Amino acid sequence: MALKIWLDQGLVDEKDAVVSVFDRSLLYGDGVFEGIRVYSGKVFELQAHLRRLYESAAVIRLPIAMTLEQMTEAVEKTVKANAVKDGYIRLIVTRGVGDLGLNPFVCKDGKVIIIADNIQLYPEAFYETGMKVVSASTIRNHPLALPPQIKSLNYLNNILAKIESVDAGVGEAIMYNHLGYVAEATGDNVFIVKDGTVYTPPIQAGSLDGITRRVVIRLAEQDGVCVIEKNLTRFDLYLADEMFLTGTAAEVIGVVEMDGRPIGSGKPGPMTKRLRNLFFKAAHS
């Protein structure tokens, strides 16, 4: 069945969901987006995602004509129109049609695009046996060049690191910042476990302020787990008892090998499984 896509002010058939070749998203990657999960027909952490979307847009001075309430309604209508029960939403805001120059303020009207569909998850075996990762030679964007907290349509930084993981035949690549500290994976936040304590890089290290990251930290602390945000090095990751990634698509997934070295026992550890179970219950409640 063809999808219904939200385009600007309403739903259109998939075949009619088109944008101009002069749209800034195509010419320059000029826009912002969110990836959001749907569980049992309910949009997960929608308001948190929308707040981050509007914050990203504000930083790059991209006006969004819709209010938060209108955007919420548009997302929910798109999910309902496509009968999505367990799936994924891609919410995109572009700066709109401009010319071939760099000046963004020639654009008069931005575009809002909402796609709700099924999602291809990591293979179930990854959650049972764990994921292998490598260190990327591509570093995370310098914060004075492009703040990593902006979830922009220009994803080349992450894509270049993702190419490294594909070339290495593993699931993900760990990216470092300009100081050599762990920032994040190409599409996920990074956590390690050492002596029963959970550690994750602070947002200031160059990671996206992940919504799943926030939820996992909250659930862990509510369950009596100590979570500390601190700068981590490759050394810390190599010597971790456990390592796991969090993200909208990944949810909570264990890492069992990095750069050819086993992490901990070489299997997803008890803390990883504990937090994954807590997240699953929260997402499906």
VENWO-V592311 format. One record per pair of residues at least 24 apart in sequence whose ideal C-beta (glycine too) atoms are under 10 Angstrom apart, sorted by the first residue. I is the first residue (numbers start at 1). GAP is how many residues later the second one is. D is the distance in Angstrom with one decimal. If there is no record, write none. Layout:
# VENWO-V592311
{{I	GAP	D} {I	GAP	D}}
This chain:
# VENWO-V592311
{{1	81	8.3} {1	82	8.5} {2	80	9.6} {3	75	9.0} {3	78	8.5} {3	79	5.6} {3	81	9.6} {3	112	7.0} {3	113	7.5} {3	114	6.1} {4	73	8.9} {4	74	6.8} {4	76	9.4} {4	77	4.1} {4	78	5.7} {4	79	9.7} {4	110	9.6} {4	111	9.5} {4	112	8.2} {5	73	7.5} {5	76	9.1} {5	77	8.9} {5	85	10.0} {5	108	6.8} {5	109	7.0} {5	110	5.8} {5	111	8.6} {5	112	9.6} {6	65	9.7} {6	68	5.3} {6	69	7.8} {6	71	7.1} {6	72	4.6} {6	73	9.9} {6	75	8.4} {6	83	9.8} {6	85	8.7} {6	86	9.8} {6	106	6.8} {6	107	6.7} {6	108	3.6} {6	109	7.9} {6	110	8.4} {7	104	7.2} {7	105	7.5} {7	106	5.9} {7	107	8.1} {7	108	9.8} {8	57	8.9} {8	58	9.5} {8	66	9.8} {8	88	9.7} {8	101	8.2} {8	102	9.1} {8	103	6.0} {8	104	6.1} {8	105	8.3} {9	56	8.9} {9	57	8.6} {9	61	9.4} {9	65	8.6} {9	103	8.2} {10	64	8.5} {10	67	8.7} {11	63	8.8} {11	66	6.7} {11	67	6.7} {11	69	9.9} {11	70	5.5} {11	71	9.3} {11	103	8.8} {14	68	9.8} {14	101	9.0} {14	103	9.8} {17	96	7.2} {17	97	9.8} {17	98	8.2} {19	73	9.5} {19	75	7.1} {19	77	8.8} {19	78	8.2} {19	92	6.2} {19	94	7.6} {20	74	9.8} {20	76	8.5} {20	77	4.8} {20	78	9.4} {20	91	8.9} {21	76	9.2} {22	74	9.0} {22	75	4.9} {22	76	6.3} {22	77	7.0} {22	78	7.8} {22	85	9.5} {23	71	5.5} {23	72	8.0} {23	73	6.4} {23	74	5.6} {23	75	7.9} {23	84	8.9} {23	87	9.5} {23	88	6.7} {24	38	9.2} {24	70	6.0} {24	71	4.1} {24	72	6.5} {24	73	7.5} {24	74	5.1} {24	75	9.6} {24	78	9.7} {24	80	6.7} {24	82	9.4} {24	83	6.2} {24	86	8.7} {24	87	9.3} {24	129	9.0} {25	67	7.2} {25	68	8.8} {25	69	3.7} {25	70	7.2} {25	71	8.5} {25	72	10.0} {25	85	9.5} {25	86	7.7} {25	88	8.8} {25	127	9.9} {25	128	5.3} {25	129	9.4} {26	68	8.3} {26	71	9.9} {26	127	9.3} {27	67	10.0} {27	68	9.6} {27	70	9.6} {27	71	7.3} {27	72	9.0} {27	73	7.1} {27	74	9.6} {27	75	9.5} {28	66	9.9} {28	67	8.4} {28	70	8.6} {28	72	9.9} {28	74	7.4} {28	76	8.3} {28	125	8.7} {28	126	7.5} {29	65	9.5} {29	123	6.6} {29	124	4.5} {29	125	3.3} {29	126	7.5} {29	127	7.6} {30	30	7.7} {30	32	7.7} {30	64	6.8} {30	65	4.6} {30	66	9.0} {30	68	8.2} {30	72	9.3} {30	74	6.3} {30	77	8.4} {30	80	9.7} {30	122	8.1} {30	123	6.9} {30	124	7.7} {31	25	9.3} {31	26	8.4} {31	29	8.4} {31	31	6.9} {31	61	6.3} {31	62	5.6} {31	63	3.9} {31	64	5.8} {31	65	8.8} {31	79	7.7} {31	80	8.2} {31	81	10.0} {31	82	9.2} {31	120	10.0} {31	121	7.0} {31	122	4.3} {31	123	8.6} {32	24	4.2} {32	25	5.1} {32	26	9.6} {32	27	8.9} {32	28	7.0} {32	30	6.6} {32	32	8.9} {32	59	9.0} {32	60	7.7} {32	61	5.3} {32	62	8.6} {32	63	9.4} {32	78	9.9} {32	118	6.9} {32	119	5.7} {32	120	5.6} {32	121	6.7} {32	122	9.9} {33	57	6.5} {33	58	6.2} {33	59	4.6} {33	60	7.1} {33	61	9.1} {33	80	8.8} {33	118	6.1} {33	119	7.7} {33	120	5.9} {33	122	9.0} {34	41	9.4} {34	55	7.7} {34	56	7.7} {34	57	4.5} {34	58	8.3} {34	59	8.9} {34	80	9.8} {34	117	6.5} {34	177	8.6} {34	214	8.6} {35	53	6.6} {35	54	7.2} {35	55	6.0} {35	56	7.9} {35	84	9.0} {35	116	8.5} {35	152	8.7} {35	176	9.2} {35	212	8.5} {35	213	4.6} {35	214	7.1} {36	39	7.5} {36	43	9.4} {36	51	9.7} {36	52	7.2} {36	53	4.2} {36	54	8.0} {36	55	6.5} {36	78	9.6} {36	80	8.9} {36	175	8.2} {36	212	6.7} {37	49	8.3} {37	50	7.6} {37	51	6.2} {37	52	7.5} {37	82	7.5} {37	174	9.1} {37	175	8.5} {37	210	9.9} {37	211	5.5} {37	212	7.9} {37	214	8.2} {37	246	7.2} {38	37	9.6} {38	41	5.9} {38	44	9.7} {38	46	5.1} {38	47	7.1} {38	48	6.3} {38	49	4.8} {38	50	7.0} {38	51	6.4} {38	78	7.0} {38	79	9.7} {38	80	9.5} {38	81	8.7} {38	245	9.9} {39	46	8.4} {39	47	6.0} {39	48	9.0} {39	241	9.3} {39	243	9.5} {39	244	4.8} {39	245	5.4} {39	246	9.0} {40	45	6.3} {40	46	6.7} {40	243	8.7} {40	244	6.0} {40	245	9.2} {41	38	7.4} {41	39	8.4} {41	42	8.7} {41	43	7.3} {41	44	5.0} {41	45	8.1} {41	46	9.4} {42	34	9.7} {42	37	9.0} {42	43	9.3} {42	44	9.9} {42	241	9.0} {42	242	8.9} {42	243	9.2} {43	29	8.7} {43	32	6.2} {43	33	6.7} {43	35	9.8} {43	36	6.3} {43	41	9.2} {43	44	10.0} {43	46	6.9} {43	73	9.0} {44	45	9.5} {44	167	8.3} {44	168	9.0} {44	171	8.6} {44	204	8.5} {44	238	8.8} {44	239	5.7} {44	240	9.4} {45	166	5.1} {45	167	8.2} {45	169	8.1} {45	170	6.6} {45	203	9.1} {45	237	9.6} {45	238	9.0} {46	25	9.2} {46	26	6.4} {46	29	6.4} {46	30	8.1} {46	33	9.7} {46	43	8.7} {46	45	9.6} {46	165	9.7} {47	25	7.4} {48	161	9.6} {48	163	5.1} {48	164	10.0} {48	166	7.0} {48	167	8.5} {49	26	8.9} {49	40	8.5} {49	42	7.4} {49	102	9.4} {49	162	5.8} {49	199	8.6} {50	25	7.9} {50	41	8.1} {51	160	9.6} {52	97	8.5} {52	98	9.6} {52	99	6.6} {52	156	8.7} {52	157	6.8} {52	158	9.3} {52	159	7.0} {52	162	9.9} {53	38	6.5} {53	39	9.5} {53	40	6.8} {53	98	7.3} {54	39	9.0} {55	94	8.0} {55	95	8.5} {55	96	9.2} {55	154	9.1} {56	37	8.7} {56	91	9.2} {56	93	7.5} {56	94	4.8} {56	95	5.1} {56	96	6.8} {56	152	9.7} {57	36	6.0} {57	38	9.3} {57	53	8.5} {57	93	9.0} {57	94	9.7} {57	95	9.7} {58	92	9.8} {59	88	6.8} {59	90	7.9} {59	91	5.6} {59	93	9.3} {60	35	8.4} {60	44	8.2} {60	86	9.4} {60	87	9.5} {60	90	6.4} {60	92	7.0} {61	34	9.3} {61	43	7.4} {61	44	8.3} {62	31	6.6} {62	32	8.3} {62	33	5.5} {62	34	9.1} {62	42	7.8} {62	45	8.9} {62	48	6.3} {62	90	9.6} {63	30	9.4} {63	32	8.9} {63	33	9.8} {63	44	9.5} {63	46	9.3} {63	47	6.5} {64	29	5.7} {64	46	6.6} {64	48	7.3} {65	28	9.5} {65	44	7.3} {65	45	6.7} {65	46	9.7} {65	47	7.8} {66	27	8.9} {66	44	9.5} {66	46	6.2} {70	42	9.4} {71	41	7.5} {71	43	8.7} {74	38	7.1} {74	40	5.9} {75	39	5.9} {75	41	7.8} {76	38	9.9} {76	40	9.6} {77	37	8.6} {77	39	9.4} {78	35	9.8} {78	36	4.5} {78	37	7.6} {78	38	4.7} {78	39	9.8} {79	35	8.8} {79	37	4.7} {79	38	9.9} {80	36	8.7} {81	33	9.9} {81	35	7.7} {82	32	10.0} {82	33	8.7} {82	34	4.7} {82	35	6.6} {82	36	9.3} {83	33	9.2} {84	32	4.8} {84	33	6.8} {84	34	7.3} {84	35	9.4} {85	33	9.2} {86	32	7.7} {86	33	8.1} {86	35	9.7} {86	197	9.9} {86	198	9.3} {87	28	10.0} {87	29	6.3} {87	30	5.8} {87	31	4.8} {87	32	5.5} {88	27	8.4} {88	28	7.5} {88	29	6.3} {88	30	7.1} {88	31	3.6} {88	32	8.8} {88	33	9.2} {88	160	7.6} {88	161	7.3} {89	25	6.6} {89	26	6.9} {89	27	4.9} {89	28	8.2} {89	30	9.3} {89	159	9.4} {90	24	7.5} {90	25	4.5} {90	26	8.1} {90	27	8.1} {90	29	9.7} {91	24	8.0} {91	25	9.3} {92	61	7.1} {93	60	8.9} {94	59	7.2} {95	58	9.5} {119	129	8.9} {119	130	6.5} {120	129	8.4} {121	128	6.5} {121	129	8.3} {121	130	8.3} {121	132	9.7} {122	49	7.1} {122	50	9.6} {122	123	9.8} {122	125	9.9} {122	127	7.3} {122	128	6.2} {122	129	8.8} {122	131	6.3} {123	48	9.3} {126	45	6.6} {126	124	8.7} {126	127	5.9} {126	128	8.2} {126	129	9.8} {126	130	9.7} {126	142	9.3} {127	123	9.3} {127	124	8.4} {127	125	8.5} {127	126	6.0} {127	127	7.4} {127	141	7.4} {127	145	9.4} {127	146	9.2} {127	149	7.3} {128	126	9.1} {128	139	9.1} {128	140	7.5} {129	125	8.5} {129	127	7.0} {129	137	9.5} {129	138	7.2} {129	139	7.5} {130	41	9.2} {130	112	9.6} {130	113	8.9} {130	114	8.8} {130	123	7.7} {130	124	4.3} {130	125	6.2} {130	126	3.2} {130	127	7.5} {130	132	9.8} {130	133	8.1} {130	134	9.7} {130	135	9.8} {130	136	7.8} {130	137	6.1} {130	138	4.7} {130	139	9.1} {130	142	8.3} {131	34	10.0} {131	39	7.4} {131	40	4.1} {131	41	6.3} {131	54	9.6} {131	57	9.7} {131	112	9.3} {131	113	8.9} {131	114	7.3} {131	119	8.5} {131	122	5.7} {131	123	6.7} {131	124	5.3} {131	125	6.8} {131	126	8.1} {131	127	9.7} {131	132	10.0} {131	137	9.0} {132	33	9.0} {132	36	8.4} {132	37	8.1} {132	38	4.1} {132	39	6.1} {132	40	8.2} {132	123	7.4} {132	124	6.7} {132	125	4.2} {132	126	7.5} {132	127	9.3} {132	128	8.6} {132	130	9.7} {132	131	9.4} {133	32	6.9} {133	35	8.8} {133	37	5.6} {133	38	6.5} {133	39	4.5} {133	40	6.4} {133	41	5.6} {133	52	6.9} {133	53	9.7} {133	55	9.7} {133	57	9.1} {133	104	9.0} {133	110	8.2} {133	112	8.0} {133	122	5.4} {133	123	9.1} {133	124	7.2} {133	125	5.1} {133	126	7.9} {133	130	8.9} {134	27	9.4} {134	30	6.5} {134	31	5.8} {134	33	8.9} {134	34	4.6} {134	35	9.1} {134	36	5.5} {134	37	9.5} {134	38	8.0} {134	39	5.4} {134	40	7.2} {134	123	9.2} {134	124	7.0} {134	125	5.7} {134	126	8.3} {135	26	9.6} {135	29	8.6} {135	30	9.9} {135	33	9.7} {135	38	7.1} {135	39	5.3} {135	40	8.4} {135	41	7.2} {135	47	9.3} {135	99	6.2} {135	102	8.5} {135	103	9.8} {135	123	7.2} {135	124	5.5} {136	24	8.0} {136	25	3.9} {136	26	8.5} {136	27	9.2} {136	28	5.0} {136	29	7.4} {136	32	9.6} {136	36	9.2} {136	37	4.0} {136	38	6.3} {136	39	4.9} {136	40	7.4} {136	47	9.6} {136	49	8.7} {136	50	7.5} {137	24	8.2} {137	27	6.6} {137	36	9.1} {137	38	9.6} {137	39	9.2} {138	24	9.1} {138	25	8.4} {138	26	6.6} {138	35	7.9} {138	37	6.7} {138	38	9.1} {138	48	9.0} {139	36	6.6} {139	37	5.5} {139	38	6.3} {139	39	5.8} {139	40	9.3} {139	41	8.6} {139	44	7.8} {139	67	8.4} {140	35	4.7} {140	36	6.8} {140	37	5.0} {140	38	7.7} {140	41	9.5} {140	42	9.4} {140	43	3.9} {140	44	7.0} {140	46	9.9} {140	65	8.3} {140	66	4.1} {140	67	7.7} {140	68	9.8} {141	34	9.4} {141	36	8.8} {141	37	9.0} {141	42	9.0} {141	65	7.2} {142	35	7.9} {142	36	5.2} {142	37	10.0} {142	64	8.4} {143	34	8.1} {143	35	8.4} {143	61	8.0} {143	62	9.6} {143	63	6.6} {144	34	9.4} {145	33	9.5} {147	59	9.0} {147	61	10.0} {148	27	9.3} {148	29	8.4} {148	35	6.9} {148	36	7.7} {148	55	8.3} {148	56	9.6} {148	57	8.9} {148	58	4.8} {148	59	6.3} {148	60	6.1} {148	61	9.1} {149	54	6.6} {149	55	9.3} {149	57	9.0} {149	58	8.3} {149	59	6.4} {149	60	5.7} {150	58	8.6} {151	57	6.2} {151	58	9.0} {151	59	9.8} {155	31	8.9} {155	32	9.1} {157	29	8.8} {158	26	8.8} {158	27	8.8} {158	28	4.5} {158	29	6.6} {158	50	9.5} {159	27	7.6} {159	28	10.0} {160	26	8.9} {161	24	8.2} {161	25	4.8} {161	26	9.6} {162	24	4.4} {162	25	7.6} {168	91	9.1} {168	92	9.4} {170	85	9.7} {170	87	7.8} {170	88	8.9} {170	89	9.4} {170	90	9.6} {171	74	8.9} {171	79	9.1} {171	82	8.3} {171	84	8.4} {171	86	9.9} {172	73	6.5} {172	75	9.5} {172	78	8.4} {172	81	8.8} {172	83	7.6} {172	86	9.6} {174	58	9.8} {174	60	7.9} {174	63	7.0} {174	69	9.3} {174	71	9.2} {174	81	8.8} {174	84	7.0} {174	85	8.7} {175	31	7.6} {175	32	8.6} {176	25	9.8} {176	29	8.9} {176	30	8.1} {176	56	9.7} {176	57	8.6} {176	58	7.4} {177	24	8.6} {177	27	9.2} {177	28	5.6} {177	29	4.0} {177	30	8.8} {177	54	9.0} {178	28	8.0} {179	26	8.3} {179	27	8.9} {179	52	8.1} {179	54	9.8} {180	51	9.3} {180	53	6.8} {180	54	7.9} {181	24	5.1} {181	25	7.8} {181	49	9.4} {181	50	4.5} {181	51	6.4} {181	52	6.3} {181	53	9.2} {181	55	9.4} {182	24	8.7} {182	25	8.4} {182	49	7.6} {182	50	4.3} {182	51	6.8} {182	52	7.3} {182	54	7.5} {182	55	6.6} {183	24	5.2} {183	25	9.2} {183	49	9.5} {184	24	6.4} {184	26	7.9} {184	29	9.1} {184	61	8.7} {184	62	9.9} {184	63	9.1} {185	60	5.5} {185	61	9.5} {185	62	7.8} {185	65	8.6} {185	70	8.9} {186	59	10.0} {186	61	9.7} {187	58	8.6} {187	60	5.6} {187	61	8.4} {187	62	7.0} {187	63	7.4} {188	24	8.2} {188	25	8.6} {188	56	9.1} {188	57	3.8} {188	58	6.0} {188	59	3.7} {188	60	8.8} {188	61	8.1} {188	62	5.0} {188	63	9.6} {188	64	9.6} {188	65	7.8} {188	67	9.7} {189	24	4.1} {189	25	9.4} {189	27	8.4} {189	28	9.6} {189	55	9.5} {189	56	6.7} {189	57	4.9} {189	58	6.6} {189	61	9.2} {190	42	7.4} {190	47	7.7} {190	53	7.3} {190	54	8.2} {190	55	6.1} {190	56	8.3} {190	65	8.4} {191	25	7.4} {191	26	8.9} {191	29	9.1} {191	36	8.4} {191	41	9.4} {191	49	9.1} {191	51	8.4} {191	52	7.0} {191	53	5.2} {191	54	7.3} {191	55	6.6} {191	61	8.6} {191	64	9.2} {191	80	9.0} {191	81	8.5} {191	84	8.3} {192	40	6.7} {192	44	6.4} {192	45	6.0} {192	46	9.8} {192	47	8.8} {192	48	3.8} {192	49	7.8} {192	50	6.7} {192	51	4.9} {192	52	8.0} {192	63	8.8} {192	71	8.3} {192	72	9.4} {192	79	9.7} {193	32	9.1} {193	47	6.3} {193	48	5.0} {193	49	3.8} {193	50	7.4} {193	51	7.8} {193	70	9.7} {193	71	8.0} {193	76	6.4} {193	77	8.8} {193	78	4.6} {193	79	7.3} {193	81	9.9} {193	82	9.2} {194	34	9.6} {194	38	9.9} {194	42	7.6} {194	45	7.5} {194	46	5.7} {194	47	5.6} {194	48	8.3} {194	49	9.9} {194	70	9.6} {194	77	10.0} {195	31	9.9} {195	46	7.0} {196	29	8.1} {196	30	7.5} {196	45	8.2} {196	74	9.8} {196	75	7.6} {197	28	7.9} {197	29	4.8} {197	30	7.7} {197	31	6.1} {197	44	9.6} {197	74	9.3} {198	27	5.8} {198	28	6.9} {198	29	4.6} {198	30	7.2} {198	31	9.8} {198	44	8.8} {198	46	9.0} {198	73	6.7} {198	74	9.7} {198	77	7.8} {199	27	9.4} {199	28	7.7} {199	29	5.3} {199	30	7.6} {199	31	5.9} {199	32	9.6} {199	33	6.2} {199	37	7.3} {199	38	9.8} {199	41	8.1} {199	44	9.9} {200	27	7.0} {200	28	7.9} {200	29	5.8} {200	30	8.2} {200	32	7.8} {200	44	9.8} {200	46	8.6} {201	28	7.0} {201	29	7.5} {201	30	6.4} {201	31	5.4} {201	35	9.8} {202	26	9.7} {202	27	4.3} {202	28	6.9} {202	29	7.0} {202	30	9.5} {203	26	8.0} {204	25	9.0} {204	27	8.8} {205	24	8.8} {205	25	9.0} {205	26	5.9} {205	27	7.8} {208	39	9.1} {210	35	9.7} {210	36	6.2} {210	37	6.3} {210	38	7.9} {210	40	10.0} {211	35	9.3} {211	36	9.0} {211	37	6.9} {212	33	9.4} {212	34	4.4} {212	35	5.5} {212	36	5.9} {212	37	9.1} {212	38	7.7} {212	39	6.6} {212	40	7.6} {212	67	7.5} {212	71	9.3} {213	32	9.6} {213	33	5.1} {213	34	8.0} {214	32	9.3} {215	31	8.2} {215	36	9.7} {215	37	9.6} {215	63	9.2} {215	64	6.6} {215	67	6.5} {215	68	8.3} {216	28	8.8} {216	30	5.1} {216	35	9.0} {216	36	6.3} {216	59	5.8} {216	60	9.0} {216	62	7.9} {216	63	6.0} {216	66	9.2} {217	29	9.1} {217	58	9.6} {218	60	9.7} {218	64	8.8} {219	33	9.7} {219	55	9.7} {219	56	6.8} {219	58	9.8} {219	59	4.5} {219	60	6.3} {219	62	8.7} {219	63	6.0} {220	51	8.6} {220	54	8.5} {220	55	5.8} {220	58	7.4} {220	59	9.6} {222	56	8.4} {222	60	9.8} {223	51	7.5} {223	52	8.2} {223	54	10.0} {223	55	6.1} {225	46	7.3} {225	49	7.9} {225	50	7.6} {225	53	9.2} {227	48	9.9} {234	24	8.3} {234	25	8.0} {237	24	9.1} {237	26	7.4} {238	24	9.5} {238	25	7.7} {239	24	9.0} {239	25	9.3} {240	24	6.5} {240	29	9.2} {241	24	8.3} {241	28	6.3} {241	29	9.4} {241	30	7.9} {241	31	10.0} {242	25	9.3} {242	26	7.5} {242	27	3.5} {242	28	7.8} {242	29	5.4} {242	30	5.3} {242	31	9.4} {242	33	9.8} {243	25	9.4} {243	26	8.5} {243	29	8.0} {244	24	7.5} {244	25	8.2} {244	27	8.0} {244	28	4.4} {244	29	9.4} {244	31	7.3} {244	32	7.8} {245	27	9.7} {246	29	8.5} {246	30	9.5} {246	33	8.0} {251	24	9.9} {251	25	6.9} {251	28	5.9} {251	29	7.5} {251	32	7.4} {252	24	4.0} {252	25	8.8} {252	26	8.5} {252	27	5.1} {252	28	8.3}}
